[in-house]
Amino acid sequence: MPIFSRAYYQTHDFTASTFEPPLGSGPYKVGSVDVGRSIEYDRVENWWARDLPVSRGAYNFDRLRIEFYRERDIAFEAFKKGNLTFREDSSPDLGTGYDFPAMRQKRVIKTTYPDGRPSGAQGWFFNTRRKKFADPRTREAIGLAFDFEWTNEPLFYGLYTRTNSFFENSPMKAMGKPSPEELKLLELFRGQVPDEVFGEVWTAPVSDGSGRDRKLLGRANALLTKAGWIRQGKQLIDENGQPLTIEFLANSPSFERIVQPFANALIRLGIDARFRLVDPSQYQARLNNFDFDVTSRRYALAATPGEAIREFWGIRSATTAVSSNLAGIASPAIDALIEKVIHATSRKQMTIAARALDRGLRAGHY
């Protein structure tokens, strides 16, 4: 955990932003700062932990310089020109974007590093504070319209694997039916959680890869009808005659090519779906105030979940501006399972509680 100086913050406001580098205890200290453009970190030569075994082989650079760019495409061009020396990339452009002179001349090395850490969840999150997304059947139906198998081939070059769990790539991921230990825990919340959590865990459907899987769209249509939506011509309306609309909010134009085929499938279901691109500051302001229908986010979790998961899925964070609970999850049962994870007294107990929590979250179609 980070260590902060009590003496320093007795004379400085901990909650205030500042351009004065704070007192720290790590291997680097803040150096030159060009606000909005770059920040440098200088290695501390007499760092107290330099010779400890845990530090050997690390912190080898005298100076780290991080450059900021408004658009990821511009940052990539800077990398191609040699203005940047390191770039971590998980974008679909990996399929074609790295065919440039420096790459062919082997002056750029592309390497894939296996990552054994929990990869968390990546996807579109519904703002359930809005009445139109309150019914989980509506949310599930919308999800069925996303053809991952088709999207993965032409847009992601077959590089992606779909995430199903909020604890993907970890032992905390729920699989199959609940174990006896999970069932014992889940029984405490029967009637407060969907019945689905007591059976096979929810897993995203596999499409036929056509981009318009009629079977999945048929299931989506049936769910929308059960949720009370009424077909009127080419539109779906509620009992008050209000059409079902979805705005996908993004701050990068690279998302449009992914959203548009999805939106086309939703339009076939009678949903008015559209892509909305805003600048980064407006995007952040709208997320802070939960002013969106659907937006994309990736959550990465630690191998041992701590209090941060309250911020992701807890009731209190659902109504707290600037929180990470974008979906507005406000379930007493989910809250109780979160506490079971945080206060577990052994790793086995924590893993069982996390799997039960994962089942509850996935059944909610958030």
C-alpha positions in Angstrom: 0.0 0.0 0.0 1.3 3.6 -0.6 2.8 5.3 2.4 2.0 9.0 3.0 3.8 11.4 5.2 1.8 12.5 8.2 4.0 15.5 8.7 3.7 16.7 5.1 -0.1 16.5 5.1 -0.4 18.3 8.4 0.5 21.4 6.4 -1.0 20.4 3.0 -4.7 19.7 2.2 -4.8 16.0 1.2 -8.0 16.5 -0.9 -6.6 19.5 -2.9 -4.9 19.3 -6.3 -1.5 20.9 -6.5 1.4 21.4 -8.9 3.9 21.0 -6.0 5.2 17.5 -6.0 4.2 15.8 -2.7 6.6 14.0 -0.4 6.8 10.3 -1.3 8.8 7.2 -0.4 9.0 5.4 -3.8 11.9 4.8 -6.3 10.9 7.8 -8.4 10.0 11.4 -7.7 8.1 13.9 -9.9 10.4 15.9 -12.1 9.4 18.2 -15.0 5.7 18.8 -15.6 4.2 20.4 -18.7 0.6 20.6 -17.8 -1.6 18.7 -20.2 1.3 17.6 -22.3 3.8 15.5 -20.3 5.2 14.5 -16.9 8.6 13.2 -16.0 9.6 10.9 -13.1 13.3 11.0 -11.9 14.9 8.0 -10.2 15.8 8.5 -6.6 19.5 7.6 -6.4 19.6 6.9 -2.6 16.2 5.2 -2.5 15.9 3.3 0.8 14.8 0.0 -0.8 17.1 0.0 -3.7 19.1 -3.0 -2.6 16.3 -5.1 -1.2 15.8 -8.4 -3.0 12.2 -7.4 -4.0 13.7 -4.4 -5.9 16.4 -6.2 -7.9 16.0 -5.9 -11.6 13.4 -3.2 -11.4 13.5 0.7 -11.6 16.3 0.7 -14.1 15.6 3.9 -15.9 17.0 7.2 -14.7 14.0 9.1 -16.1 10.5 8.1 -17.2 8.6 10.5 -19.4 4.9 10.1 -20.1 3.4 12.0 -23.0 -0.3 12.8 -23.2 -2.4 12.9 -26.4 -6.0 13.8 -27.0 -6.5 11.1 -29.6 -5.0 7.6 -29.5 -4.5 7.7 -33.3 -2.2 10.7 -32.9 -0.3 9.0 -30.1 0.2 6.0 -32.4 1.6 8.2 -35.2 4.1 9.7 -32.6 5.2 6.1 -31.8 5.6 5.2 -35.5 7.8 8.3 -35.9 10.0 7.4 -33.0 8.9 10.1 -30.6 7.8 7.5 -28.1 10.0 4.5 -27.1 7.3 2.2 -25.5 3.7 1.6 -26.2 1.3 -0.9 -24.5 -1.5 -1.7 -26.9 -4.6 -3.9 -26.6 -6.6 -2.4 -29.5 -7.9 -4.2 -32.6 -5.4 -2.3 -34.7 -2.9 -4.8 -33.7 -4.1 -6.8 -36.7 -3.0 -4.3 -39.3 -1.7 -1.1 -37.7 1.9 -2.3 -37.1 2.9 -2.6 -40.7 5.1 0.4 -41.0 8.8 1.0 -42.0 10.4 0.9 -38.6 8.5 -2.4 -37.9 9.7 -4.0 -41.1 13.2 -2.8 -40.4 13.0 -4.5 -36.9 13.6 -1.1 -35.2 10.3 -1.8 -33.4 9.8 -5.0 -31.5 6.3 -6.3 -30.9 6.0 -8.8 -28.0 3.0 -10.4 -26.3 3.3 -10.9 -22.6 1.1 -13.5 -20.9 -0.8 -12.0 -18.0 -1.7 -14.2 -15.1 -3.6 -11.5 -13.2 -7.4 -11.3 -13.1 -8.5 -9.5 -16.3 -11.7 -8.1 -14.9 -14.7 -7.3 -17.1 -14.9 -5.3 -20.3 -18.2 -4.4 -22.0 -21.0 -2.0 -22.3 -22.7 -0.9 -19.1 -26.3 0.0 -18.9 -27.3 3.0 -16.8 -30.1 1.3 -14.8 -31.0 4.6 -13.1 -33.0 5.2 -16.3 -36.4 3.6 -16.2 -36.1 2.1 -19.7 -33.2 -0.1 -18.5 -34.7 -1.1 -15.1 -35.9 -4.5 -16.3 -33.1 -7.1 -16.6 -35.0 -8.7 -19.5 -34.6 -5.5 -21.5 -30.9 -5.5 -20.8 -30.5 -9.2 -21.7 -32.3 -8.7 -24.9 -30.1 -5.8 -26.0 -27.0 -7.9 -25.2 -28.3 -10.7 -27.4 -28.2 -8.4 -30.4 -24.4 -8.0 -30.1 -22.8 -10.6 -32.4 -19.3 -11.0 -30.9 -18.3 -13.8 -33.2 -18.9 -11.7 -36.3 -17.3 -8.6 -34.7 -14.2 -10.5 -33.6 -13.3 -11.6 -37.2 -13.4 -8.5 -39.5 -13.0 -5.9 -36.7 -10.7 -7.5 -34.1 -8.9 -9.9 -36.5 -9.8 -12.8 -34.3 -7.5 -11.6 -31.5 -10.1 -11.2 -28.8 -11.7 -13.7 -26.3 -15.0 -12.7 -24.9 -15.2 -11.9 -21.2 -18.2 -13.5 -19.4 -17.2 -13.0 -15.7 -16.5 -9.9 -13.6 -13.5 -12.0 -12.3 -12.3 -13.3 -15.7 -9.0 -15.2 -15.8 -9.0 -16.0 -12.0 -10.2 -18.7 -9.7 -13.0 -16.3 -8.5 -14.8 -16.7 -11.9 -18.1 -18.7 -11.4 -18.4 -21.7 -13.7 -21.2 -24.2 -14.2 -23.6 -24.9 -11.4 -22.9 -23.5 -7.9 -20.8 -25.7 -5.6 -22.4 -26.8 -2.3 -20.4 -24.1 -0.5 -21.7 -21.5 -3.0 -25.3 -22.7 -2.7 -25.1 -22.5 1.1 -24.1 -18.9 0.8 -26.6 -18.0 -2.0 -29.5 -19.6 -0.1 -29.2 -16.7 2.4 -30.5 -14.4 -0.4 -33.1 -16.6 -2.1 -35.9 -14.3 -3.3 -33.5 -11.3 -3.3 -31.5 -12.5 -6.3 -32.7 -13.9 -9.7 -33.5 -17.6 -9.6 -30.9 -18.1 -12.4 -28.1 -17.8 -9.8 -29.0 -21.2 -8.4 -28.5 -23.0 -11.8 -25.9 -22.8 -14.6 -24.1 -19.5 -14.5 -25.0 -17.0 -17.2 -22.7 -17.1 -20.2 -22.8 -15.0 -23.3 -24.4 -16.8 -26.2 -22.3 -17.9 -29.2 -23.8 -16.6 -32.5 -23.6 -18.2 -35.9 -21.1 -15.4 -36.9 -23.4 -14.0 -39.7 -23.8 -10.6 -38.1 -27.6 -11.1 -38.0 -28.2 -14.4 -36.1 -32.0 -14.8 -36.4 -32.2 -17.2 -33.5 -30.6 -14.8 -31.1 -32.6 -11.8 -32.4 -35.8 -14.0 -32.0 -34.9 -14.6 -28.3 -34.2 -10.9 -27.9 -37.6 -10.0 -29.4 -39.4 -12.4 -27.0 -37.6 -10.9 -24.0 -38.6 -7.4 -25.0 -42.2 -8.4 -25.3 -42.1 -10.0 -21.8 -40.6 -6.8 -20.5 -43.6 -4.9 -21.7 -42.3 -3.3 -24.9 -44.9 -3.0 -27.7 -44.2 -3.1 -31.4 -45.7 -0.1 -33.2 -44.6 -0.2 -36.9 -40.8 -0.2 -36.8 -40.6 1.1 -33.3 -40.8 -0.4 -29.8 -42.8 1.7 -27.4 -43.7 1.4 -23.7 -47.1 1.6 -22.1 -47.0 5.4 -22.3 -46.1 5.5 -26.0 -42.4 6.4 -25.4 -40.0 4.7 -27.9 -37.1 2.6 -26.7 -33.9 4.6 -27.5 -30.2 3.9 -26.8 -27.3 6.3 -27.1 -23.9 4.7 -27.0 -21.6 7.3 -25.4 -17.9 7.3 -26.4 -14.9 9.6 -26.4 -13.0 7.9 -29.2 -14.0 7.6 -32.9 -12.5 4.1 -32.9 -15.6 2.7 -31.1 -17.9 3.8 -33.9 -17.1 0.9 -36.2 -17.8 -1.5 -33.4 -21.0 0.1 -32.2 -22.6 0.6 -35.6 -23.2 -3.0 -36.6 -24.6 -3.6 -33.0 -26.8 -0.5 -33.5 -28.1 -1.9 -36.8 -29.1 -5.1 -35.1 -31.0 -3.2 -32.4 -32.7 -1.1 -35.1 -34.0 -4.4 -36.6 -35.6 -5.1 -33.2 -37.3 -1.7 -33.2 -34.9 0.1 -30.9 -33.7 3.6 -31.9 -29.9 3.1 -31.4 -27.2 5.6 -32.2 -23.5 6.4 -31.5 -22.6 9.6 -29.7 -19.0 10.9 -29.8 -18.0 13.7 -27.4 -14.7 15.2 -26.4 -12.8 13.7 -23.4 -13.7 16.4 -20.9 -17.4 16.2 -21.8 -17.3 12.5 -21.7 -15.8 12.4 -18.2 -18.3 15.0 -17.0 -21.2 13.0 -18.3 -19.9 9.8 -16.6 -19.3 11.7 -13.4 -23.0 12.7 -13.3 -24.3 9.4 -14.8 -25.7 11.3 -17.8 -25.6 8.5 -20.4 -27.6 5.5 -21.6 -24.8 3.0 -22.3 -21.0 3.3 -22.2 -18.0 1.1 -22.5 -15.6 0.4 -19.6 -13.1 -2.2 -18.5 -12.7 -3.0 -14.8 -9.4 -4.6 -13.7 -9.4 -6.3 -10.3 -6.7 -7.4 -7.9 -6.0 -11.0 -7.1 -7.3 -10.2 -3.6 -10.4 -7.9 -4.0 -10.6 -5.2 -1.3 -12.8 -2.3 -0.5 -12.7 -1.0 -4.0 -15.4 -3.4 -5.1 -17.9 -1.5 -3.1 -17.1 1.4 -5.4 -17.8 -0.8 -8.4 -21.1 -2.5 -7.4 -22.2 -1.1 -4.0 -25.5 0.7 -3.2 -23.8 3.7 -1.8 -21.7 4.3 -4.9 -24.8 3.9 -7.1 -25.9 7.4 -6.0 -22.5 9.0 -5.5 -21.3 11.2 -8.3 -17.9 10.3 -9.8 -18.2 6.7 -8.6 -17.2 3.7 -10.7 -20.7 2.1 -10.3 -21.6 3.2 -13.8 -24.5 0.7 -14.0 -26.1 2.0 -10.9 -26.2 -1.5 -9.3 -28.2 -1.1 -6.1 -29.0 -4.6 -4.7 -29.0 -5.4 -0.9 -28.0 -9.0 -1.8 -25.1 -7.8 -4.0 -24.0 -5.5 -1.1 -24.1 -8.4 1.3 -22.0 -10.6 -1.0 -19.5 -7.8 -1.5 -19.0 -7.7 2.3 -18.6 -11.5 2.4 -15.7 -11.1 -0.1 -14.1 -8.2 1.7 -14.3 -9.8 5.2 -13.4 -13.4 4.3 -10.9 -14.9 6.7 -9.3 -17.3 4.2 -8.6 -17.4 0.5 -10.9 -20.3 0.1 -13.8 -18.4 1.8 -13.0 -15.3 -0.3 -13.1 -17.4 -3.5 -16.4 -19.0 -2.7 -17.9 -15.6 -1.9 -16.5 -14.0 -5.1 -18.0 -16.8 -7.2 -21.4 -16.3 -5.6 -21.1 -12.5 -6.2 -20.1 -13.2 -9.8 -23.2 -15.2 -10.3 -25.4 -12.4 -8.9 -23.8 -9.8 -11.0 -23.9 -11.8 -14.2 -27.6 -12.7 -13.7 -28.3 -9.0 -13.5 -27.2 -8.3 -17.1 -25.7 -5.0 -16.1 
